[in-house]
């Protein structure tokens, strides 16, 4: 059985997001970040270089 994790972000603190990913990525087969139009999206996409099991889904605006 495979288990995944979904993290929804909107202008996240990147250092905190890295700590979260470091903790959860070892416990699941795939981590999905759904980003709601963050201004620091480029920092979020840079995390794919660190985590092989990370997939980022970009939404162009913050959905309520």
C-alpha positions in Angstrom: 0.0 0.0 0.0 1.2 3.5 -0.9 0.5 6.5 1.3 0.8 10.1 0.2 0.5 13.5 1.8 -1.1 16.7 0.6 0.2 20.1 1.8 -1.8 23.2 0.7 0.2 26.4 0.7 -0.4 30.1 0.2 2.8 32.3 0.7 4.4 29.8 3.1 7.4 30.3 5.3 9.9 28.4 3.2 12.1 27.3 6.2 9.0 25.9 8.0 7.9 24.2 4.8 11.3 22.6 4.5 11.1 21.3 8.1 7.6 19.9 7.3 8.9 18.2 4.2 11.9 16.8 6.0 9.6 15.2 8.5 6.8 13.9 6.3 8.7 12.9 3.1 10.4 10.0 4.9 7.0 8.6 6.0 5.1 8.6 2.7 5.7 7.6 -0.9 4.6 10.9 -2.4 4.1 14.5 -1.1 1.9 16.8 -3.1 2.1 20.6 -2.5 -1.0 22.4 -3.8 0.0 26.1 -4.0 -2.7 28.7 -4.2 -0.8 31.5 -6.1 2.0 32.2 -3.7 4.3 35.1 -4.4 7.2 32.9 -3.4 6.3 30.0 -5.8 9.8 29.9 -7.3 11.1 29.0 -3.8 8.6 26.2 -3.5 9.5 24.7 -6.9 13.2 24.8 -5.9 12.4 22.1 -3.3 11.9 19.6 -6.0 15.7 19.5 -6.3 15.9 18.2 -2.7 12.9 15.9 -2.5 12.5 13.2 -5.1 9.0 12.3 -4.0 7.6 15.8 -4.3 5.0 16.9 -6.8 3.8 20.5 -7.0 0.4 21.6 -8.3 0.2 25.3 -9.1 -3.1 27.1 -8.9 -2.9 30.7 -10.2 -4.9 32.2 -7.4 -5.9 31.6 -3.8 -9.1 29.5 -3.7 -11.4 30.1 -0.8 
